[in-house]
Amino acid sequence: MQAVAEILAEAAYEEGRQALYIPNFGVEQRGGVSVAFLQISDKPIGAPKFEKADIVIALSRRAVYRTRQYVGPDTIFVYDDSATVPPEDLPQQAKKVIGIPAIEITNRELHPRVFNVMIMGAVIGVTKVVAPEDAKKAIELRLGYKFAKDPKLRELNYRAMERGMELARAAV
């Protein structure tokens, strides 16, 4: 999820907007839940703190539990519904809860390496937080060195982003 936050921050910056990204790994660092705090605004961002998020993305069952504190009545909550979270454990106070079968689809249709990019596409599809073209430019900046070694990765990442946007549109 950290890479997605970086890519979205870069895309927002490319659009001339303010972006603030703060990674948070907690004590578990490897194999545990990491949280990426990302703020994007058309105005200067005064402080990196916030009480409730506009959007929360949870990619595992543990992440669902860890991020619920950031969910309020205006929050869109996106989660990987492969995480088999009981419906009663999803944040009921959220404006909208959207389950995306990202792991299942990346494994079946694409490649597990593009799981995060598919989720990013879903976020873009739901929120329109950045333009898809700017997200692609930011993907190039972040992953261009990998694309130089294996050009097929570019198309795979772009397909994953588009597929995530499709899933989000279908879920809304």
N, C-alpha and C positions, 0 to 999 in steps of 0.2 A: 504494500500500500504506500510505502514511502516514495517509490518511484512515480506512482500516479500523482501524488500530491506535488512532487517536484515538476512533473510535466504540466499539470494544470496551472501551477504558479507561473511557470515560464510562458505558457500560452496567454495567461492574463496580462503578464508584463508586456508581451509582444503586442497586445491590443491597447497598450498605453494605460493600463489600470494598475492599481496598487495590489501587491500580493505579499503575504507574509506566511511563511511555512515554518513550522516548528515540529521536528520529529520528537517522539517520546517513546522510548523503548521499555521503560520500567526496569525492574530488577531482573526479569527473566531473560532479557536480551536475545538469546538464541532459542528459537522454537516457541517462544511465547507470543503473546499478543503485543503488537506495537500499535501506537496511535499516532496519526499524523494530523496535526492541527493546521488548517489552511484557512486563511482569510483572504478574500478577494473583494475589492471595493473600487468604486469610481472616485472616492474621496480618500484623503490620507487616513491611514489606519493609526489611531491614537495609542492603542495599547493592544497587546496580543491576547488579552484575557477576554473570555466571553462565558456567559452562563449556559446558554442553550445554542445549539447549532442549527443552521438552516438545513443542512443535510448531514446525515450520519451514514457511513458505509461500514458494515460489519461483515467480515469475510469468514468468520468461524463462529461456532456456538459460544466459545469463550469471549469472543469480541462482542457478540450481542449483549452479554451480561455486563461486560466492562464499559460499554459505551452508552448504556441506557441513561446514565446520569446527565448526558448532554442533550437528551431528547425533550422537546417541549411541544406545545400545541401547534407551532408553525414549522416543525421539523419534518422533512421527508427522510424516511429511514429505508435505506436500501441494504439488503442482505443477500447472501448466497443461500438460496433455499435448499441447497444440497446439505446444508449444515444441520438439518433435521432439528430445528428449534420448535418446541411445542408452541402452538399458537398463543397460549396464555402467557408465555414468556417473552413474546414480542412486545415492544413498547406500545401500549394501548393509547397513550396520550398523543402519539405522533399524528401529524396532519395526514400523512399517507405512509403506508408500509408497503414496500415493493420487494417481492422475492424474485430473484433472477437465478436460474439454474446454470450459473457460470461455469462451475467445475465440470458439470456433466456435458455442457455444450463444447467447452474448449477441448475436453478429452475426446469427444465423439467427432466434432466437425473441424477443429483447428489443431491446436497443440497446447499442452499444459503451460508452456512458457508464456503464452499471451493472455493468461487468465486475468491479470491485473489490468491489461489494456482493454479487455472486454468490459470489465467493471467500470473503467473510466468512460468508455463509450456509453454505458448505461447512465452514468451520472450526467454526462453532457446531454444525452437524450431527454432526461427528465427535467434538468434544471436550465439548460441552455447557458450554463455559466461561462462558457467560452465557445467560440465558433469552431466547428470541426476542422476547418482549414488551419486555424491557429494551433489547434491541438496536434495536427499532423506536423506542422513546423517544429513544435516543441518536442515531439517524438524524434524527429530528425536530429535535433540538437542533443538530446539525451542518449539516443541509441545509434546515431549515424555511424559511429566507429564499428558497431556490430554489423550494420547493413553493408559496409564496405567489404567485410570479410565474407558475408553471406547475403547477397542481394534479395534472396527469397524471403528473408526475415521482414523486410520492409512491407511487402505485400501482405504477409501473414499478420503483422501488427495492424495494418490499416483495415484488413478484413475483420479482425477481432473488434476494433473500435466500432466499425459500421454495424457488426452483429450485435454489440452491446446497445447501440442506439436503437436498433430494431426491437430488441427485447424490451427496452424501456418504453418505447412507444406502445407496444402491445400490452404492457402492464398498466399503463396509465388510463 
